Amino acid sequence: MSGGQYGGFYPAKCYTYLRTFSAPADWGRVEFEGVMRQAVVYLNDHFIAGNPYGYTGFDVCLDPYLNYGQENTLKVPAVNDECSSRWYPGSGIYRDVWLLRGGKTWFVPGKRRITTVSLEESYAVLRLEGKIAHSQP
């Protein structure tokens, strides 16, 4: 059965996405900009994280189960219930997904703020506030 006017006429069911990739040593996180809805993330058949709300992006650390320099399988089931949304006309992964690189320390998404303290002709002084996360090797 389709979602009708409540789900953009996409069937209300579970959509499962699979991606196989080889990971260089500086990868370790994946960012989902949007998954409608009730997303669950598995890496190499291990549960990593979940996100129940379809309108918010989320960031997942892959380090515990990432096989560097080898094949990895990322699996994301997304369960879209009938009448689960008033506005979004679709189901599944509907925005970009990013495999992020850059080491074991990063700013937590949504937890950062940059403020200009002073601005001169040749330089600016900035204040950076944020939450930092670090994964163990």
C-alpha angles and dihedrals in degrees: 000000000000124000088243116196090343098060108025091262094289113137114260102241144107116290115196122200123196128192125178117198143155113240124219116216094261096058121094113135140056127204122206113198093192139353120173103236157337092359121190121191124210127180118196088344093306120120109243107168147326137219117196098188119078099203100059129074120228140197125223130196110222098184100105093062105019115122104211115217091008138087115285129185121214114196124188120181112191117194114202112188123206111270091011095136140035098194117021111084101207153037140244127017105354103165136045123296118209129199101209128212133188112098141286099304124067145152112264109244115253092016101089136090131182119200128184107232096181137350124209131174094260103027147013132218113220134188115214119197124180151123116265125206128196130192121209119240 
